[in-house]
Amino acid sequence: GEGGGDPNKIATSEVERLLKQGAYYLLNDDEEDKRFCEDDIEKILAERTRVRLVENGRTADWLSKKRGKKKEKNVTKARFAGGSASKFEDVDVDDPDFWKKVMPDLVSVDDLASRLKTLDPEEDEEVTATFLEDLGKLAKQLQKLDRQQRLPPQERDKALKLLLQVSVREDDFEAAACAQANRWMVALEGSRRGKRGAAGGSPGGKGRHKH
């Protein structure tokens, strides 16, 4: 329609918030969740379904277990039960380090870019090896998302910048690592850069080894 955006389109910030709420309940292993998983579909439909109002194209709080309480947008913390409680009960969904605290093994472009800034390959080879391993995992994940056309342009651009930075740091990284970062960058850039790289052979760069 004319004027404003689609009223049925959920804002990015709201989607992220829903994902965070979902992460809480995926990590929660309390007895209620166990019973829910064990119930058959008929019992679930009979006992647990209820009408949800839709206002301005947005669903009500479908993730919150608390009935008759505030809407989801006002929920900032979730309580964990079982073994997860002591670890996550005080994590705020608005915490900028939410994902790092709840899922410490999650690797992101921003995380690797931050690590690269303070990385000194000559001082700590083990940290450098872990960084390059994580970079490889991330590159493969992003390439898969890109093929599925599910990779946000801004995330793609940040990843390309990161890979470029690694590929040109020939005084810090082994030649093989720089070359691999360049190949990942070419693959992520798409067919145009890929064709140019194929036509020109191996990408330029001296690829010096450290002494």
Backbone as CSV, one residue per row, in Angstrom:
resi,resn,N_x,N_y,N_z,CA_x,CA_y,CA_z,C_x,C_y,C_z
1,GLY,0.825,-1.190,0.000,0.000,0.000,0.000,0.853,1.230,0.000
2,GLU,0.219,2.398,0.019,0.947,3.645,-0.018,1.375,4.029,1.383
3,GLY,2.285,4.982,1.416,2.688,5.535,2.704,3.609,4.615,3.455
4,GLY,3.252,4.303,4.719,4.119,3.531,5.604,4.342,2.121,5.113
5,GLY,5.202,1.411,5.853,5.548,0.060,5.469,4.423,-0.918,5.747
6,ASP,4.689,-2.160,5.422,3.719,-3.223,5.609,3.416,-3.391,7.100
7,PRO,2.152,-3.219,7.508,1.809,-3.335,8.934,2.022,-4.741,9.470
8,ASN,2.086,-5.746,8.574,2.289,-7.122,8.997,3.760,-7.485,9.119
9,LYS,4.642,-6.559,8.760,6.074,-6.825,8.807,6.606,-6.530,10.203
10,ILE,7.277,-7.501,10.787,7.817,-7.336,12.131,9.186,-6.676,12.049
11,ALA,9.431,-5.704,12.908,10.706,-4.995,12.918,11.845,-5.941,13.271
12,THR,13.044,-5.620,12.743,14.223,-6.448,12.998,14.486,-6.606,14.487
13,SER,14.338,-5.506,15.224,14.589,-5.553,16.666,13.627,-6.503,17.371
14,GLU,12.371,-6.554,16.866,11.386,-7.437,17.488,11.690,-8.892,17.174
15,VAL,12.148,-9.143,15.935,12.523,-10.506,15.554,13.667,-10.995,16.433
16,GLU,14.671,-10.120,16.626,15.809,-10.495,17.464,15.360,-10.790,18.885
17,ARG,14.431,-9.992,19.360,13.928,-10.187,20.728,13.205,-11.527,20.856
18,LEU,12.417,-11.878,19.839,11.728,-13.160,19.845,12.721,-14.312,19.822
19,LEU,13.793,-14.148,19.043,14.822,-15.184,18.986,15.474,-15.375,20.343
20,LYS,15.708,-14.259,21.031,16.330,-14.344,22.350,15.404,-15.041,23.342
21,GLN,14.107,-14.701,23.280,13.149,-15.366,24.158,13.111,-16.859,23.848
22,GLY,13.171,-17.185,22.548,13.181,-18.593,22.159,14.404,-19.315,22.678
23,ALA,15.555,-18.638,22.648,16.792,-19.241,23.158,16.654,-19.589,24.626
24,TYR,16.010,-18.709,25.376,15.795,-18.989,26.793,15.051,-20.313,26.981
25,TYR,13.956,-20.471,26.243,13.123,-21.639,26.473,13.705,-22.902,25.869
26,LEU,14.564,-22.767,24.851,15.258,-23.933,24.323,16.266,-24.457,25.333
27,LEU,16.875,-23.536,26.086,17.878,-23.928,27.066,17.262,-24.327,28.401
28,ASN,15.997,-24.050,28.550,15.301,-24.364,29.801,14.874,-25.825,29.782
29,ASP,15.162,-26.571,30.850,14.747,-27.979,30.851,13.891,-28.298,32.070
30,ASP,12.977,-27.372,32.417,12.151,-27.619,33.598,11.104,-28.701,33.332
31,GLU,10.432,-29.119,34.387,9.503,-30.235,34.289,8.318,-29.935,33.379
32,GLU,7.869,-28.678,33.364,6.724,-28.324,32.518,7.060,-28.554,31.055
33,ASP,8.288,-28.154,30.647,8.696,-28.358,29.264,8.795,-29.844,28.941
34,LYS,9.312,-30.628,29.885,9.423,-32.065,29.646,8.047,-32.683,29.452
35,ARG,7.090,-32.277,30.297,5.729,-32.805,30.161,5.115,-32.396,28.829
36,PHE,5.403,-31.164,28.412,4.863,-30.689,27.141,5.359,-31.565,25.993
37,CYS,6.656,-31.871,26.004,7.243,-32.680,24.932,6.695,-34.105,24.938
38,GLU,6.301,-34.589,26.119,5.809,-35.955,26.224,4.327,-36.066,25.881
39,ASP,3.583,-34.983,25.970,2.155,-35.014,25.654,1.929,-35.312,24.182
40,ASP,0.822,-36.001,23.882,0.480,-36.196,22.480,-0.271,-34.968,21.978
41,ILE,-0.436,-34.871,20.671,-0.988,-33.672,20.047,-2.414,-33.405,20.505
42,GLU,-3.225,-34.463,20.699,-4.614,-34.272,21.115,-4.686,-33.638,22.509
43,LYS,-3.822,-34.100,23.409,-3.816,-33.564,24.768,-3.341,-32.117,24.777
44,ILE,-2.338,-31.839,23.950,-1.821,-30.472,23.864,-2.901,-29.526,23.370
45,LEU,-3.616,-29.940,22.299,-4.660,-29.091,21.732,-5.808,-28.897,22.710
46,ALA,-6.114,-29.940,23.473,-7.243,-29.859,24.401,-6.944,-28.995,25.616
47,GLU,-5.712,-29.068,26.119,-5.404,-28.417,27.386,-4.614,-27.118,27.266
48,ARG,-3.880,-26.953,26.183,-2.928,-25.854,26.162,-3.224,-24.754,25.146
49,THR,-4.148,-24.987,24.226,-4.412,-23.961,23.229,-5.308,-22.874,23.789
50,ARG,-5.133,-21.671,23.281,-5.993,-20.551,23.669,-5.916,-19.495,22.576
51,VAL,-6.936,-18.632,22.534,-7.017,-17.606,21.497,-5.981,-16.523,21.750
52,ARG,-5.345,-16.069,20.659,-4.390,-14.981,20.762,-4.906,-13.800,19.948
53,LEU,-4.889,-12.620,20.518,-5.298,-11.429,19.801,-4.154,-10.943,18.931
54,VAL,-4.516,-10.345,17.801,-3.515,-9.770,16.914,-3.794,-8.286,16.807
55,GLU,-2.807,-7.475,17.187,-2.978,-6.033,17.162,-1.985,-5.402,16.206
56,ASN,-2.497,-4.632,15.244,-1.643,-3.964,14.264,-0.728,-4.940,13.541
57,GLY,-1.265,-6.120,13.255,-0.498,-7.081,12.482,0.552,-7.828,13.277
58,ARG,0.593,-7.659,14.602,1.618,-8.321,15.402,0.968,-9.261,16.413
59,THR,1.532,-10.425,16.569,0.970,-11.391,17.498,1.280,-10.989,18.923
60,ALA,0.446,-11.471,19.844,0.687,-11.206,21.259,1.815,-12.095,21.743
61,ASP,2.021,-12.078,23.031,3.159,-12.792,23.611,2.965,-14.297,23.559
62,TRP,3.468,-14.917,22.459,3.291,-16.349,22.322,4.437,-17.130,22.935
63,LEU,5.483,-16.441,23.329,6.616,-17.143,23.913,6.562,-17.164,25.436
64,SER,5.849,-16.210,26.027,5.829,-16.122,27.490,4.942,-17.202,28.077
65,LYS,5.402,-17.837,29.134,4.615,-18.874,29.796,3.671,-18.276,30.830
66,LYS,3.869,-17.050,31.181,3.074,-16.422,32.229,1.776,-15.875,31.646
67,ARG,0.657,-16.418,32.031,-0.625,-16.000,31.492,-1.130,-14.772,32.227
68,GLY,-1.716,-13.852,31.455,-2.306,-12.676,32.055,-1.289,-11.679,32.543
69,LYS,-0.028,-11.834,32.159,1.016,-10.904,32.588,1.258,-9.872,31.505
70,LYS,2.395,-9.190,31.600,2.724,-8.157,30.628,2.962,-8.776,29.265
71,LYS,2.889,-7.945,28.246,3.154,-8.413,26.898,4.627,-8.737,26.767
72,GLU,4.955,-9.501,25.727,6.330,-9.964,25.537,7.320,-8.836,25.452
73,LYS,6.923,-7.704,24.864,7.861,-6.603,24.677,8.326,-6.018,26.000
74,ASN,7.596,-6.310,27.069,7.980,-5.806,28.375,8.777,-6.827,29.188
75,VAL,8.943,-8.027,28.641,9.698,-9.053,29.341,11.171,-8.868,29.029
76,THR,11.982,-8.638,30.046,13.408,-8.414,29.815,14.271,-9.546,30.329
77,LYS,13.738,-10.355,31.244,14.516,-11.464,31.775,13.654,-12.719,31.802
78,ALA,14.298,-13.860,31.736,13.585,-15.124,31.855,14.275,-15.947,32.927
79,ARG,13.490,-16.708,33.632,14.039,-17.499,34.734,14.298,-18.915,34.252
80,PHE,15.468,-19.420,34.550,15.813,-20.776,34.162,15.577,-21.734,35.315
81,ALA,15.210,-22.963,34.980,15.051,-23.993,36.000,16.051,-25.098,35.715
82,GLY,16.234,-25.990,36.658,17.144,-27.100,36.457,18.588,-26.640,36.435
83,GLY,19.432,-27.379,35.684,20.854,-27.106,35.674,21.234,-25.787,35.061
84,SER,20.357,-25.175,34.269,20.699,-23.925,33.600,20.472,-22.697,34.472
85,ALA,19.750,-22.851,35.572,19.309,-21.694,36.345,20.441,-20.800,36.805
86,SER,21.415,-21.369,37.503,22.473,-20.539,38.076,23.301,-19.854,37.010
87,LYS,23.320,-20.413,35.831,24.172,-19.880,34.768,23.527,-18.744,33.997
88,PHE,22.210,-18.810,33.792,21.568,-17.858,32.896,20.457,-17.004,33.514
89,GLU,20.102,-17.241,34.765,18.905,-16.602,35.305,18.987,-15.080,35.333
90,ASP,20.183,-14.499,35.364,20.301,-13.045,35.443,20.676,-12.394,34.118
91,VAL,20.622,-13.144,33.029,20.965,-12.577,31.726,19.783,-11.798,31.177
92,ASP,20.006,-10.544,30.844,18.970,-9.653,30.328,18.915,-9.779,28.808
93,VAL,17.712,-9.862,28.243,17.598,-9.986,26.791,18.082,-8.736,26.070
94,ASP,18.201,-7.617,26.782,18.698,-6.387,26.170,20.201,-6.213,26.366
95,ASP,20.843,-7.179,26.992,22.289,-7.125,27.190,22.973,-7.235,25.832
96,PRO,23.875,-6.298,25.479,24.561,-6.372,24.185,25.378,-7.649,24.013
97,ASP,25.744,-8.292,25.128,26.503,-9.540,25.069,25.604,-10.750,25.321
98,PHE,24.305,-10.599,25.041,23.340,-11.668,25.310,23.768,-12.996,24.701
99,TRP,24.029,-12.998,23.382,24.333,-14.254,22.702,25.626,-14.871,23.213
100,LYS,26.603,-14.021,23.527,27.889,-14.522,24.014,27.721,-15.193,25.373
101,LYS,26.828,-14.656,26.211,26.618,-15.218,27.544,25.771,-16.486,27.505
102,VAL,24.734,-16.479,26.679,23.826,-17.621,26.619,24.383,-18.742,25.748
103,MET,25.045,-18.365,24.657,25.627,-19.350,23.741,27.089,-18.985,23.495
104,PRO,27.969,-19.277,24.456,29.367,-18.854,24.366,30.128,-19.415,23.174
105,ASP,29.650,-20.513,22.587,30.340,-21.102,21.440,29.906,-20.480,20.114
106,LEU,28.924,-19.584,20.164,28.452,-18.943,18.946,29.511,-18.000,18.397
107,VAL,29.837,-18.124,17.109,30.838,-17.272,16.467,30.125,-16.296,15.542
108,SER,30.433,-15.012,15.676,29.819,-13.993,14.830,30.895,-13.160,14.153
109,VAL,30.502,-12.427,13.118,31.438,-11.553,12.414,31.970,-10.492,13.367
110,ASP,31.084,-9.898,14.146,31.503,-8.847,15.081,32.493,-9.377,16.112
111,ASP,32.241,-10.584,16.581,33.132,-11.188,17.573,34.530,-11.402,16.993
112,LEU,34.596,-11.949,15.777,35.894,-12.202,15.156,36.607,-10.902,14.798
113,ALA,35.851,-9.892,14.375,36.458,-8.596,14.054,37.085,-7.984,15.302
114,SER,36.409,-8.145,16.433,36.930,-7.630,17.699,38.188,-8.385,18.114
115,ARG,38.166,-9.695,17.937,39.334,-10.509,18.288,40.525,-10.202,17.389
116,LEU,40.257,-9.899,16.121,41.338,-9.599,15.186,42.089,-8.336,15.587
117,LYS,41.371,-7.374,16.136,41.995,-6.101,16.517,43.069,-6.281,17.583
118,THR,42.871,-7.235,18.461,43.820,-7.437,19.561,44.711,-8.660,19.348
119,LEU,44.563,-9.307,18.207,45.314,-10.533,17.939,46.766,-10.233,17.598
120,ASP,47.678,-10.945,18.251,49.107,-10.825,17.967,49.646,-12.227,17.700
121,PRO,49.691,-12.636,16.425,50.108,-13.992,16.076,51.475,-14.388,16.617
122,GLU,52.374,-13.425,16.747,53.709,-13.749,17.238,53.703,-14.062,18.731
123,GLU,52.754,-13.503,19.456,52.699,-13.684,20.905,51.949,-14.954,21.315
124,ASP,50.915,-15.302,20.585,50.098,-16.449,20.988,49.628,-17.239,19.768
125,GLU,50.361,-18.270,19.434,50.033,-19.078,18.263,48.746,-19.877,18.471
126,GLU,48.489,-20.287,19.710,47.283,-21.071,19.983,46.023,-20.237,19.777
127,VAL,46.051,-18.992,20.265,44.906,-18.094,20.081,44.694,-17.813,18.599
128,THR,45.803,-17.647,17.872,45.720,-17.391,16.435,45.115,-18.579,15.703
129,ALA,45.534,-19.785,16.081,45.002,-20.991,15.447,43.502,-21.123,15.697
130,THR,43.070,-20.806,16.918,41.640,-20.859,17.249,40.864,-19.820,16.450
131,PHE,41.443,-18.631,16.306,40.800,-17.571,15.533,40.589,-18.020,14.087
132,LEU,41.630,-18.577,13.474,41.533,-19.004,12.076,40.548,-20.161,11.913
133,GLU,40.491,-21.034,12.907,39.529,-22.138,12.869,38.100,-21.601,12.931
134,ASP,37.867,-20.655,13.833,36.536,-20.050,13.947,36.175,-19.270,12.684
135,LEU,37.170,-18.622,12.090,36.934,-17.871,10.853,36.484,-18.813,9.742
136,GLY,37.106,-19.982,9.676,36.722,-20.963,8.670,35.298,-21.457,8.859
137,LYS,34.923,-21.727,10.113,33.555,-22.175,10.403,32.541,-21.104,10.007
138,LEU,32.867,-19.859,10.367,31.961,-18.758,10.051,31.826,-18.576,8.546
139,ALA,32.948,-18.636,7.829,32.924,-18.447,6.375,32.023,-19.486,5.702
140,LYS,32.110,-20.727,6.147,31.284,-21.784,5.562,29.802,-21.560,5.867
141,GLN,29.519,-21.131,7.098,28.124,-20.859,7.469,27.545,-19.723,6.626
142,LEU,28.343,-18.666,6.440,27.866,-17.514,5.679,27.698,-17.851,4.204
143,GLN,28.588,-18.678,3.666,28.461,-19.093,2.269,27.176,-19.890,2.066
144,LYS,26.858,-20.738,3.030,25.627,-21.529,2.941,24.402,-20.620,2.968
145,LEU,24.408,-19.654,3.886,23.296,-18.707,3.968,23.188,-17.877,2.696
146,ASP,24.339,-17.514,2.134,24.346,-16.709,0.912,23.747,-17.489,-0.251
147,ARG,24.078,-18.776,-0.346,23.511,-19.611,-1.412,22.001,-19.739,-1.264
148,GLN,21.545,-19.721,-0.024,20.105,-19.823,0.246,19.414,-18.462,0.203
149,GLN,20.202,-17.416,-0.111,19.698,-16.039,-0.169,19.090,-15.619,1.172
150,ARG,19.731,-16.044,2.249,19.252,-15.712,3.592,20.268,-14.883,4.367
151,LEU,21.336,-14.453,3.701,22.375,-13.683,4.382,22.092,-12.192,4.244
152,PRO,21.866,-11.483,5.349,21.597,-10.037,5.280,22.764,-9.306,4.626
153,PRO,22.506,-8.339,3.738,23.572,-7.608,3.042,24.586,-6.983,3.990
154,GLN,24.114,-6.409,5.102,25.048,-5.760,6.019,25.979,-6.765,6.685
155,GLU,25.464,-7.965,6.951,26.299,-9.009,7.555,27.317,-9.515,6.536
156,ARG,26.882,-9.603,5.295,27.765,-10.030,4.207,28.896,-9.033,4.025
157,ASP,28.575,-7.747,4.060,29.590,-6.704,3.888,30.606,-6.728,5.027
158,LYS,30.126,-6.935,6.241,31.036,-6.995,7.390,31.963,-8.206,7.283
159,ALA,31.411,-9.320,6.797,32.224,-10.527,6.646,33.291,-10.336,5.574
160,LEU,32.926,-9.695,4.473,33.894,-9.432,3.403,35.028,-8.543,3.897
161,LYS,34.694,-7.550,4.691,35.708,-6.651,5.245,36.659,-7.413,6.160
162,LEU,36.094,-8.287,6.987,36.908,-9.081,7.901,37.850,-10.005,7.136
163,LEU,37.328,-10.698,6.139,38.148,-11.613,5.351,39.243,-10.871,4.598
164,LEU,38.933,-9.679,4.112,39.939,-8.870,3.423,41.064,-8.497,4.384
165,GLN,40.698,-8.089,5.585,41.702,-7.699,6.576,42.648,-8.853,6.892
166,VAL,42.098,-10.051,6.987,42.941,-11.216,7.270,43.820,-11.543,6.071
167,SER,43.250,-11.471,4.878,43.981,-11.870,3.673,45.188,-10.992,3.374
168,VAL,45.172,-9.740,3.825,46.292,-8.831,3.518,47.313,-8.741,4.655
169,ARG,47.054,-9.402,5.767,48.003,-9.351,6.890,49.063,-10.431,6.725
170,GLU,49.848,-10.283,5.676,50.828,-11.302,5.316,52.019,-11.338,6.264
171,ASP,52.244,-10.259,6.985,53.340,-10.242,7.950,52.949,-10.939,9.256
172,ASP,51.655,-11.139,9.458,51.166,-11.748,10.693,50.762,-13.205,10.525
173,PHE,50.103,-13.509,9.399,49.600,-14.859,9.183,50.427,-15.600,8.137
174,GLU,50.392,-16.922,8.216,51.042,-17.749,7.207,50.408,-17.480,5.842
175,ALA,51.195,-17.716,4.798,50.710,-17.481,3.438,49.456,-18.296,3.146
176,ALA,49.421,-19.537,3.638,48.266,-20.403,3.387,47.001,-19.831,4.014
177,ALA,47.135,-19.243,5.205,45.975,-18.660,5.884,45.464,-17.441,5.133
178,CYS,46.385,-16.607,4.659,45.987,-15.419,3.891,45.286,-15.819,2.598
179,ALA,45.845,-16.842,1.930,45.259,-17.305,0.670,43.874,-17.899,0.898
180,GLN,43.718,-18.643,1.990,42.419,-19.240,2.290,41.379,-18.169,2.587
181,ALA,41.769,-17.146,3.350,40.845,-16.044,3.647,40.413,-15.363,2.356
182,ASN,41.351,-15.234,1.421,41.026,-14.611,0.135,40.049,-15.470,-0.665
183,ARG,40.227,-16.791,-0.613,39.308,-17.683,-1.329,37.906,-17.607,-0.734
184,TRP,37.839,-17.547,0.578,36.522,-17.409,1.220,35.866,-16.091,0.819
185,MET,36.670,-15.044,0.736,36.153,-13.735,0.364,35.614,-13.757,-1.064
186,VAL,36.373,-14.369,-1.967,35.955,-14.463,-3.367,34.649,-15.246,-3.479
187,ALA,34.558,-16.348,-2.767,33.346,-17.170,-2.816,32.138,-16.399,-2.295
188,LEU,32.349,-15.604,-1.259,31.247,-14.856,-0.661,30.842,-13.658,-1.508
189,GLU,31.805,-13.091,-2.211,31.496,-11.924,-3.045,30.559,-12.270,-4.186
190,GLY,30.596,-13.521,-4.630,29.672,-13.907,-5.678,30.329,-14.153,-7.019
191,SER,29.518,-14.392,-8.016,30.000,-14.816,-9.326,30.875,-13.791,-10.020
192,ARG,30.563,-12.510,-9.866,31.345,-11.488,-10.572,32.795,-11.527,-10.133
193,ARG,33.031,-11.483,-8.816,34.390,-11.543,-8.307,34.992,-12.917,-8.556
194,GLY,34.129,-13.945,-8.466,34.620,-15.294,-8.682,35.154,-15.486,-10.084
195,LYS,34.419,-14.953,-11.092,34.878,-15.069,-12.471,36.175,-14.312,-12.677
196,ARG,36.276,-13.132,-12.057,37.478,-12.329,-12.191,38.667,-13.054,-11.558
197,GLY,38.417,-13.700,-10.406,39.491,-14.429,-9.750,39.919,-15.630,-10.569
198,ALA,38.935,-16.332,-11.192,39.258,-17.500,-11.998,40.042,-17.108,-13.235
199,ALA,39.677,-15.974,-13.828,40.360,-15.524,-15.036,41.782,-15.091,-14.742
200,GLY,41.997,-14.528,-13.562,43.320,-14.006,-13.249,44.202,-14.978,-12.517
201,GLY,43.690,-16.217,-12.260,44.488,-17.177,-11.534,44.475,-16.883,-10.057
202,SER,45.535,-17.241,-9.390,45.624,-17.034,-7.948,45.650,-15.566,-7.632
203,PRO,44.985,-15.136,-6.568,44.973,-13.723,-6.184,46.373,-13.236,-5.896
204,GLY,46.558,-11.939,-6.068,47.870,-11.354,-5.835,48.229,-11.361,-4.378
205,GLY,49.448,-10.991,-4.093,49.905,-10.987,-2.708,51.133,-11.839,-2.575
206,LYS,52.054,-11.406,-1.758,53.331,-12.079,-1.639,53.229,-13.342,-0.805
207,GLY,52.332,-13.329,0.164,52.154,-14.523,0.967,53.403,-14.920,1.715
208,ARG,54.038,-13.972,2.381,55.278,-14.263,3.096,54.989,-15.045,4.370
209,HIS,55.868,-15.989,4.664,55.785,-16.700,5.935,56.455,-15.886,7.005
210,LYS,55.996,-16.078,8.230,56.671,-15.419,9.340,57.995,-16.108,9.583
211,HIS,58.911,-15.362,10.120,60.193,-15.938,10.485,60.087,-16.563,11.857
